[in-house]
């Protein structure tokens, strides 16, 4: 990890049994314009193939890589993200989902928005099934594509793909000027209130709200909840700009028949909670007890 005056960044990548996608994300991170970061892989119970990917990248020594694993006991994303945060060393956390590929200028854009009183979220561009396959097979390093190339390729590779994608305006918005450093700007909310695929916050603010809430099990809601609690604590959400747009790999819907976490989100909104009822501190105590 590079040492300098700028805060060090810990990129926490959530993953579960998709080693090919994890490898793509790590390749995209290796190509970042900003090289001062560590990666903490938050692994919710994957098998040896994922460990092999992590070990391979650790051996390359391009950036520090930590593998934080927990047993597969159902969807416990909040718990593994908190556990990864406890293992992280950076002053600033960037959380990425295991299907979310950062473009080459991503970290550079995020670093420009690391301001007191703010957390950040971004927008995403859904890749088609066919383009995602090419990316996973190593044929298309789309994170390196320029904006001009996206304009040329998007009608075929994104908008005309197998899955309905957001408009190209998510990548090249000419009117959306919401940035944390601009005064009197409206707060940013990502499309569909989905913060989890890309979310950045200072470690101190993450600890202040007690991290992710461990009560969230199953699909979704943990990202909306922590965003609401950060706002309840007085923070505002900013957008790092189009360079931070995330490229979302196509996959089958994961939600299935999992129970909804919406009641927990509504509880946070109704009660103006700041701290997770069961979060980072409680997990740290649990882990200390297990190791005693």
Secondary structure by P-SEA (a helix, b strand, c coil): ccccccbbbbbbbbbcccaaaaaaaaaaaaacccccbbbbbbcccccaaaaaaaaaaaaacccbbbbbbbcccccaaaaaaaaaaaaccccbbbbbccccccccaaaaaaaaaccccccccbbbbbbcaaaaaaaaacccccccccaaaaaacccccccccccccccccccccccccccccccccccccccccccccbbbbcaaaaaaacccccccccccaaaaaaaaaaaaabbbbbbcccccbbbbbbbcccccccccaaaaaaaaaaaccccccccaaaaaaaaaaaac
